[in-house]
């Protein structure tokens, strides 16, 4: 019989797993579930939008080097730069 140690130290064995599975299938299981969000964490509470663009290879290389120098991913660097530029343009336009 196999045993499995959970992160909290609790040991599960095959027999207990089978018992719990039977209870679940019969509708008698009394445990609780937690909702897990799979994937990357959300950037904000607002819905996300995907943007895509092309640029010269030299510009892409410069963005990659700048992101690396700043210690962030390219997507974060580009997102922050684009939002900063958009805010500046909109401020100047008003």
ChimeraX attribute file (.defattr): number of C-alpha atoms within 10 A of each C-alpha:
attribute: neighborCount
match mode: 1-to-1
recipient: residues
	/A:1	5
	/A:2	7
	/A:3	12
	/A:4	12
	/A:5	10
	/A:6	9
	/A:7	7
	/A:8	6
	/A:9	8
	/A:10	8
	/A:11	11
	/A:12	13
	/A:13	12
	/A:14	12
	/A:15	12
	/A:16	12
	/A:17	13
	/A:18	11
	/A:19	12
	/A:20	16
	/A:21	13
	/A:22	13
	/A:23	14
	/A:24	13
	/A:25	10
	/A:26	9
	/A:27	9
	/A:28	10
	/A:29	13
	/A:30	9
	/A:31	8
	/A:32	5
	/A:33	6
	/A:34	5
	/A:35	5
	/A:36	6
	/A:37	8
	/A:38	6
	/A:39	6
	/A:40	6
	/A:41	7
	/A:42	10
	/A:43	8
	/A:44	7
	/A:45	6
	/A:46	7
	/A:47	7
	/A:48	9
	/A:49	5
	/A:50	4
	/A:51	6
	/A:52	4
	/A:53	4
	/A:54	7
	/A:55	8
	/A:56	8
	/A:57	9
	/A:58	9
	/A:59	11
	/A:60	13
	/A:61	12
	/A:62	12
	/A:63	17
	/A:64	18
	/A:65	13
	/A:66	16
	/A:67	17
	/A:68	13
	/A:69	9
	/A:70	11
	/A:71	10
	/A:72	13
	/A:73	14
	/A:74	17
	/A:75	12
	/A:76	11
	/A:77	17
	/A:78	16
	/A:79	13
	/A:80	12
	/A:81	12
	/A:82	12
	/A:83	11
	/A:84	11
	/A:85	12
	/A:86	12
	/A:87	12
	/A:88	11
	/A:89	11
	/A:90	9
	/A:91	9
	/A:92	8
	/A:93	7
	/A:94	5
